[in-house]
């Protein structure tokens, strides 16, 4: 199991993969805080 949270140093990258057993309907959100500035990504299918 991968961690659900963590910290990256400047210049580091991360890839986030979302796997769902079904896509209809799918509603989820991912919140990132680059430079202590919250960014929320919303994903809705269906």
Buried (B, 14 or more C-beta within 10 A) or exposed (E): EEEEEEEEEEEEEEEEEEEEEEEEEEEEEEEEEEEEEEEEEEEEEE
